[in-house]
Amino acid sequence: MAAQAGPIRGHRRRRALLGSLLVLVSLVATCSPPRDVERDRHLPESWHAAEIGENGGRFLPQANTALRQLQEEARNSGAAIPYPHYAAPGTVVMAANPRYPHSVRRVRTFLEHERADPDLSILILVSEGSESRSPLDFQSLRPRGRLTVIREARSFASTASFPFLRDYAPVVRTRASANGPHTEALVLFRGRPAGGRGSRRADDRLTLSQGLAEIYARRLEHAPSIEFLDLVADGGNLVTDGRGTCFLTRGILRKNRRSREAVERELGDKLGCLRSVFLAAPKHLDPLQHVDTMLAFTDPENAVLSMPTLYEGDLGAEYQNVRQLLELGYRVHRIPRKTASVTYTNVLVTRKHVYVPQYAVYKVEADAEIRAEADSGPSVATLTLPADADVTHDNRTALEVFRRLYPDRRVVGVDSNETIDTLGSWHCISHELPEAL
């Protein structure tokens, strides 16, 4: 216990200092010269594929420079933080199930592109006995030693091969080492809000999370711990900048019926989030409020934001988020997107490739009456879009933005039309670990 006391006290001192610094940021914001609000209101017209804030923080550069320095020091000191999805992973995990033919096609597409990287470990979850119904000959696409196909006899596997792996995959908390980051803990969302009762879906998801975490733990050299976060959430509810700042939508507060301070404390204690930022979500975003459908980081400084803008009220949410990201010191790159049915930030990043979703058509979220008749989940309907709703132009813009931000990797446009009704894409159907399994 005595050996642990020093690091714990140091972590608490850093968090206390961070809190003081955030107060300073607030004071500076209060005392800042008035902004040209009328000009800012019309900025969205020039945001398409634009880099906003050449030098990072547009309003509070000095305060945010100090904040970023504190985060960098915490990371370099060995503090544990969530693993960023933009890092070059040692392992990529995907799922394939013949009941969802598009999941099999996506895995094949992924394997065909990743032939070029002999050091990437690939883990595929397949339902027990599924090959007897529909042969899944993945081994023929890769050297036999680089691909692992997991089949489990228990009921876990039949559901674990559901394509949207990110929903139940554990959050990976990493710690820096001489050989790069290693997995210190696999953190699961327990799925029960404070003072609330669990649901069947939450219990089922927790079973899936535990099963997948056990698979990881058995194969990881460092034997990570399996821990629990007392929040209702999915993996897509969290995005990190790689320096310990965690991003969520404000829907997470309503879903858990907790104060912002309580959620921040839980994320800080269990995940190592040095700072938590709650963004505004578009009105018609999916009910799960997954932040990875509208925000992605390509490194600790550059944020890609892509929010639906068909509805006038959503422009206000976009404006709030751009301003907040700028004030926090990030460079913001915006990709136009008319409705929530498509997502360009839901990308999969590997050591050599960036898989960027591409679409053939937009859909518009159904109105309240149609949603009420739906069995569950988000509901979309093919409706008339404005004349300027050109998905082809937005597809090209998404590829251009990611090519500029990933000059050392090949950006691959991947057909994602089959996910348009589920409001998810390649980030949702994958998971990554820093080490090779």
N, C-alpha and C positions, 0 to 999 in steps of 0.2 A: 504493500500500500504506500509506503514511504517513497518508493521509487516512482510511483505514478503521480504523486502529489505535485511534483514540479511541473510536468507537462500540463496537468489539469489547471494548475494555478496560472500558468502562462497562457493557456487558451482563454481562460476567463478574463485575464488582463487585456488580451488582444480584443476580445469581444466588447469589454467595457470601453476601451479606447475607440473602437469602431462606433459604439453608440454615441460617444462624445463628439466624434467627427461628424456623424450624421446630423447632430444638433447644430454643429457649425455650418454644415451645408444648408440646413433649413434657414438659419439666420442670414447667411449670405444671399439666399434666394429672396428673402423678405426685403433685404436692403438693396437688391439689384435695381439698376435703372429700369424704368417701365419699358415693356416691349412694344413693338409696333404690332398690336393685335390684329389690325385690319390686314396688314401684309401677311402675317402668319396664317390667317384664316384662308387665304387664297394660295398658300403653298402647295396644296395637293395637286394643282394643275401641273406643277413642274417636278413632281416627285417621281415620275415614271422612270425607273431604271437609273435614277440619279443617286449620287452619293451626297448625303446631307451631313454637313459638319466636317469639313476637310481635316480639321485638327482635333477631332474628338468632341469633347464637351463644348457646346455652343454657348452656354450661359454661365457655367460655373467651372471653368477649366482649372483654376488653382485648387479649389476644394477637392475636386475629383482627382486631380493628380496625386494629392496626399492620400486620398482614399485608395486609389489603385496601388500606390506604393505599399500601403499597409497590407492589402490583399496579397501582393506579390511576396512580401516578407513572410506572411503567414504560410503561403504555399511552399516557399523555399525552406522554411523551418521544419517541414515535414508534417504540417497539419493535414488531416484527412479531409478530402472534399469529394463531391460527386464527380463521376467520370464524365467528361464532355463528349457529346456524340461526334464532334468534328475531329477528334483525335484519331491517329492511325491505329485501329484496333488490331490485336493479335488474333482475336477470334470473332467471327460473325456467326450469329445463330439465326436460322430461319425455320419455318415449319411448312410441311407439305401434307395435304390430305386430299385424296381423290374425290371426296365429297365437295371440295372447292377446287375445281379444275384450274382456275386462275392461279391458285397458290402453287400448283405444280409447275405451271408455265413460268411463273416468276422465279422460282428456284432454278429452273433450267437456264433462264436468261442470265441470272446472276453467276452461275457456275461457268457458263461459256465466256463471260467477260473476265472472270477472275483467274483464268488459266495462267495469266501472265505473272501472277505473284506466287512463287513457290513457298513463301514464308507465312502466308495467311492460312490460319486454321478455320475450317468451316464445319459447323455442327448443324445437322438437320434433324428435326423432330418428325417422326413418322409414326402413324398409328400402328399398333401391333396387328399384323395380318393384312394390312392395307395392300401389300403387293400382290396378294392372291386375287384381289378384286381389280386392281389396275397397276400393272408393273411400273415401278418407279426406279428405273435403272440410272441412278445418279452417278454411280461409280464410273461409268463409261465416259463421263464428261471431265473427270479429273484424275490425276495420279492417285492411286488407291490409298497411299499413305497420308494424303492431305485432307481427306474428307472422312468425317465420322457421321454415321447415320444412327440415331438413337431410337430404339424401339423398346417400349416398356410394356410388360404384360398387364400391369394394373390399370384401373380405369383412368388414371391420370393421363396416360398417353393419348387416349382417343380424343380427349378434349384439348390436350396440350398442343396437338397439331392443328388447332384452329389457327388460321393465318395471322390474326392480329396479336402477335406475340407480345408486343410492347405493352398491351393492356395489363398483363399480369406478371411480366418479367420483373425481377427485383431491381431496385436502384443500386448501382455499383458504387460503393464508397472506396476511394483509392487513397493510397499514401505513396509519396515519392520515395524512390530508392535509387541506388547507383545504376541499376539496370532499367530505369524507367518506372512508371507507376505500377503498383501491384494492388490487387483486390484485397482490401482489408476486411470488408464486410459486405454482405448481401442483405439489403434492407427491404423488407416487405411492408406493403400497406396492409395493416390489419383489417381495415374496412369497417370499423365501428366508431362513429363519432362519440366524443365525450358525453356521457349521460344518455346516449342513444342505444337503440337495439340494433342488432345485426340483421342483415337480410340474407336470403338464400343466395343471391348473386354474390354478395360479399363473401359468404362462406365458401362458395364454389371457387371464387377467384383466389382466395387465400390458400385453398388446397392446391390449385395449380401453381401458385407462386412458390409454395413450399417444395413441391415436387421438382420444379425447375431449379430452385436454389440448391437442392440436394444433389442434382446432377452436376451442377457447376462445382459445388464444394468437393465432390468426390474426385474431380479431375484437376483441380487447381493445386499447385504445389504448396502454396502458403496456407492452406486450410483456413479460409476466411470464416468468420463467425456469421451466423444467420440471426438477424435482429429484426425488430418490428417497430413500425411507425404507426402510432395511433391516429391515423387520418384516413378518411375515405378519399381515395384517389386512384388513378391509373398512372402507368409510367409516362404516358403522353401528357400528363398534367404538369410535367416538370422539364425545364430546359435550363442548362447552366452555361456560364461563360468560360468555365475552365479555371477561374480564379476564386471560386467559392461563392459567387453571386448566383442565386437561384431565382428563376422566373416562373410565375404561375399566373393564371387569370384570377380575377376577384371572385369568380364562381366557387373557388375552393373554400372561401370563407363561408358562403351561404350553405354549401353542401355539408360542411362539418359543424355548422352552428357554433363557431368559435370566434373569438376576437382575433384581430390581426396579430396582436402580441403573442397570443397563445400558439397560433400556427407558426409564427416565426421562431418561437422558442423550441417547438417540437422539431422543426426542420434544422435548426442549429444544433440541437443536442444529438439528434439521431443521424443526420446526413452530413453534418459539417458545413451547412450553409452559413457563410459569414454574413451574408445579407440576403434578404428575400424581397423581391419586387413583385407586386401584384398589378398586372396590366388589365386594361379595359378590354372586354371581349365584344365582338360584334353581336348585335341583337340576334342574328340568325345563325350564329355558330352552333355546332352540334351541342346537345344537352350536356355532354360530358366535359365541355369546355377545355379541350386539349390544347395547350398552348403551342405544341409542336406543329399544329396545322397553320400557324400564323407567324411563328418566330423561329429563327435558326441562327446560331453563331457559327462563323467560319474560322474564327480565332478569338482570343480574348478582347479584341478591339472592334471587330466588325460584326454588326447585327443585320440580318436580313429580315425585313418585315413585309408581310404580304397579307393584307386584310380585305375582306369583302367591302365593296363600295357601291353596290347597286342601290342601297337604301340610304337616304339622306342622313338618318340618325347614326349610321355606321361611320360616316365621315368624321363625326365628333370623336368617336372612340379611336379612330386611326390618328387623329390629330393629337389626342391625349398621349397615346403611346409613343409617337414619334418625338414629341416634346420631352417626355419622361426619359426616353433612351438617350436623347441628346444631352439632357441635363446630367445624366449619370456618366457621361463621358464617352459614349460609344459613337462610332461612325455608323450611320444608318443607310441601308440600301433597300429601296422599296421596289417590290415587284407588283405590278397591277394585277388585280383579281376582282372580278365582278361579284361572284357569289361564293358562298361557303362550300359549294359542291366540289370545287377543285381546291387543291392545296399545293403550292410550289415550295414551301419550306419543309415539307415532310420528306426530306431527302435521306438517303443512305450513303454514308461516307466510308470508304475503305482506304487502304494504304495507297492505292493507285487510281481509284475511280470515285466519282460522285454521281450517284444515280438520281436524276432530277425528273419528277413526274411530268408527263405530257398528256394532253387531252384532245378529244375531237369535238366536244360540245360542252357548253355550260348548261347547268340546270338551276332552277330557282327553287328555293325552299317553299314548301307548301304553306298555305295559310292555316290559321288556327283550326278551322273546321276539318280540313283534311288531316291535320296532325292528330286531332282527337279521335279520328276513326282508325288510325294506324295502330297495329298491335303493340309495337315498341320501337324505340330508337328514333333517330332523325328521319324525317319524311321529306322527299323532294318530288317535284313535279316538273314536267317539261312545259314551260310557259314561254310566252313571247318576251324576248329580251330587247333592250334598246339596240338601235342600229350599230352603235359603236362597241357592242359586246363581242369583240373579235378574239376568240380564244387562241387563234393561230398567232396573233401578234403577242399575246401574253406568254404563250409557250416560248417564243423566240427570246423574249425579254428575260424569262427565267434562266434560260441557257446562257445568255450573255452575262448576266449578273454573276452566276456561279463560275463561269469560265474566268472572269476577271478576278474573282476572289480565290480561286484555286488554280493558279497558273502552273503548278507542278503536278496536277492530276488531270486525268481525262474525264471530262464531263459527258455523261451518257444520258441522252433523253430516252426515257422508258415509258411505254404505253401504260397508262394508269386508268383507262376508261372503266375498267371493271370495278374500281373502288369508288366511282363517283357517287353511288347511292349510300355509301357508308362513311363518306367524309374523312377518309384516311388514305394513306398511301405507303411508300416504301419505308419510311421511318417506323410506321406502325407495325409492319410485318417483319421486323428484324430486331435484333438485339446485339450488343457488342460487349466484349471484355478486353481489357488491356493485354492480357497474356494469351499465348497460344495454348489451347487445351490438348 
